[in-house]
Amino acid sequence: MEKSTYTPLGFGITCIDAAYVQHGMACFYLLEEGRECAVLETGTCHSVPALEQLLRERGIAPEQVRYIIPTHVHLDHAGGAGAMMAAFPAAQLLIHPRGARHMADPERLVAGAVAVYGQELFAQLYGTIVPIDPGRIRQMEDGETISLAGRPLQFRHTRGHAEHHFCVWDEASRGWFSGDMFGVSYPWCRFPVGDFVLPSTTPSQFDPEAYLASLELLGSVAPQRMYLTHYGALDYSPAQAQLLAHQINAYCELARAEAEDVGQLQQRLSDYSVALLHQFCASLDEAELRRLLAFDMQLNAQGLRVWQQRETSA
């Protein structure tokens, strides 16, 4: 394994590239405390070899992995959970109660993703989705805490991106493993003046009011850092939370204005995001920015359209 596939972050936390689409797109985390380990997020089954190689390099036995913890069941976060549970026989899967059944029986998750991507691309992106023995699945309630060799990890339900999403608070590092709830900030989003964060409003459970409430919850404990799945550690500041909230409100206004045409909405979201990014670095090439943003803008527009239609019919 190349050294560039993982980055030690301090506090016993290592960021590992998930080998999803391209380097720097998605990651997951190994948390070591004493002789026990937890894996937060899983990537896909393609992510497992990098984790196993890292454990071998550090002399960590598979039996020392106590917990596998996806923040939600979207396949870039939980697609590798079954493969990891098979690789680590002593591990327990910790999951939101609304996501547990999909981990035991992933048929609906797979069918939905195949319908979007097609069988060939699905296999390329996600490989095999392995079901998990229900007896090894623990549903985590809001506010519940576990101990990793005496290190507390607290679970808070955080709606807004998905109904089955939680974030995990690590008091030792004063950091949140935030899944998609503190947006995305790829390596190209980091600038000398600050880090740009982009909301994730992907289909189909985006809820702006819940999203804003979850941002307030994450900020209420005065965190020092966020461990993003897309991508890597981010020093927390209230200004970033405000930037995300500002974008959520603007997204909703754009969705209401472009009520019929999802393609036009995607264009408007891209225009808006490019303008924001130019505030961080005026010299950025616009065509390159639009290329880099295209995947997220497409998904965000689709999620906003589902939300807008749901709001209209309510």
ABEGO torsion letter per residue (X at the ends): XBAAABBBAEGGBBBBBAGBGBBGABBBBBBBBEABBBBBEAEBAAAAAAAAAAAAAAGBBAAABABBBBABABAAAAAAAAAAAAABAABBBBBBAAAAAAAABAAAAAAAAAAAAEAAAAAAAAEBBBBBBAAABBBBBBGBBBBBGGBBBBBBBBBGABAABBBBBBAAAGBBBAEAAAEBBBAAABBAAEBBBBBBABOAABBAAAAAAAAAAAAAAGBABBBBAOBEBBBBBAAAAAAAAAAAAAAAAAAAABAABAAAAAAAAAAAAAAAAAAABAABBAAAAAAAAAAAAAAAAAAAAAAAAAAAAX
